[in-house]
């Protein structure tokens, strides 16, 4: 078994509406509570970071699967959304939707198109972040698959 280790550090100068800084690997940014949640909206926030982690993990997992399947991918894009609800004063992520866009070359076969349709969903099942959230957050995939004419 291979084990990987990552480190995170933060500086938070005050109360709820302060602006802090975080550092982890190559990531260094300001953080605060989103304006829609009554905060100053400076830098990023935990909701955006959770969505970013889930979306990036899904995207990289899908890219690796597409490469391994030797599919003639011309473009791969991703749009993702997160839904956060406030329930009795507690914030809770309820849903993440990934919308990958994948275009295959004109010479792609019907079998390759079918394999692509399978992989866009399989990638979510193999994504580390999705697996960490599973059972607590509804995660779905709504793919836009195309083939150049």
C-alpha positions in Angstrom: 0.0 0.0 0.0 1.3 3.4 -0.9 0.6 6.3 1.5 0.6 10.0 0.5 0.8 12.9 3.0 -0.3 16.5 2.4 -0.1 19.4 4.8 -2.3 22.5 5.4 -1.7 25.6 7.4 -3.9 28.6 8.1 -3.8 32.0 9.8 -7.1 33.4 11.0 -6.7 36.9 12.7 -10.1 37.3 14.3 -13.8 36.4 14.5 -16.4 35.2 12.1 -16.0 38.0 9.5 -12.2 38.1 9.4 -10.1 37.3 6.3 -7.6 34.6 6.8 -4.9 32.9 4.7 -4.3 29.3 3.9 -1.4 27.4 2.4 -1.2 23.8 1.2 1.3 22.7 -1.4 1.1 25.2 -4.3 -2.1 26.7 -3.0 -1.9 29.9 -1.1 -4.9 32.2 -0.9 -7.1 34.4 1.2 -10.3 32.8 2.7 -13.5 34.2 4.3 -17.1 33.5 4.5 -19.1 34.1 1.3 -21.1 37.3 1.0 -24.2 35.3 0.4 -23.7 33.8 3.9 -23.1 37.1 5.5 -19.3 37.2 5.3 -16.9 39.6 3.5 -16.5 37.4 0.4 -12.7 37.9 0.2 -10.7 35.1 -1.5 -12.4 31.7 -1.5 -14.5 29.9 1.0 -15.0 26.3 2.2 -17.9 25.7 -0.1 -16.0 26.7 -3.2 -13.0 24.7 -2.0 -15.1 21.6 -1.4 -16.6 21.9 -4.9 -13.1 22.6 -6.3 -11.7 19.4 -4.7 -14.7 17.3 -5.9 -14.6 18.7 -9.4 -10.8 18.5 -9.8 -10.7 15.0 -8.5 -13.5 13.9 -10.8 -11.9 15.6 -13.8 -8.5 14.1 -13.2 -10.0 10.6 -12.7 -12.0 10.9 -15.9 -9.0 12.2 -17.8 -6.9 9.2 -16.6 -9.6 6.7 -17.6 -10.1 8.3 -21.0 -6.3 8.1 -21.6 -6.2 4.5 -20.4 -9.1 3.6 -22.8 -7.1 5.1 -25.7 -10.1 7.2 -26.7 -9.5 9.9 -29.4 -10.5 12.8 -27.1 -10.3 16.3 -28.7 -11.6 18.2 -25.8 -12.6 17.7 -22.1 -14.3 20.4 -20.1 -16.1 20.4 -16.8 -18.8 22.6 -15.1 -19.8 21.6 -11.6 -22.2 23.0 -9.0 -22.7 22.5 -5.3 -25.8 23.0 -3.2 -25.4 24.1 0.4 -28.5 24.3 2.7 -28.9 25.9 6.1 -30.8 23.5 8.4 -31.4 24.7 12.0 -28.4 27.0 11.8 -26.1 24.3 10.4 -24.6 24.5 6.9 -24.7 21.2 5.0 -23.7 20.3 1.5 -26.5 18.3 -0.1 -25.6 17.9 -3.7 -22.8 18.2 -6.3 -23.5 17.9 -10.0 -20.7 17.4 -12.5 -21.3 18.3 -16.1 -18.4 17.0 -18.2 -18.2 17.9 -21.8 -16.2 15.4 -24.0 -15.7 15.6 -27.7 -14.2 12.6 -29.6 -12.6 12.8 -33.0 -14.7 12.1 -36.1 -13.0 8.7 -36.6 -14.2 7.4 -33.1 -16.1 4.2 -33.4 -19.5 3.4 -32.0 -17.8 1.2 -29.4 -15.6 4.1 -28.3 -18.6 6.4 -28.0 -20.3 3.7 -25.8 -17.1 3.3 -23.7 -17.0 7.1 -23.2 -20.6 7.1 -22.0 -19.7 4.5 -19.4 -16.5 6.1 -18.3 -18.1 9.5 -17.5 -20.1 7.8 -14.8 -17.5 5.3 -13.7 -15.0 8.2 -13.0 -17.3 9.5 -10.3 -17.4 6.1 -8.6 -13.5 6.0 -8.6 -12.9 9.6 -7.5 -11.3 9.8 -4.1 -13.3 12.9 -3.0 -16.6 11.5 -4.2 -15.8 8.3 -2.2 -15.1 10.4 0.9 -18.4 12.3 0.5 -20.6 9.3 -0.6 -23.5 8.7 1.8 -23.5 12.3 2.9 -23.8 14.2 -0.4 -25.8 13.3 -3.5 -23.3 13.4 -6.4 -24.4 13.1 -10.0 -23.0 13.3 -13.5 -24.8 14.9 -16.4 -22.5 14.5 -19.4 -22.5 16.2 -22.7 -20.9 13.8 -25.2 -20.1 14.7 -28.8 -18.3 13.4 -31.8 -17.0 15.7 -34.5 -18.8 15.1 -37.8 
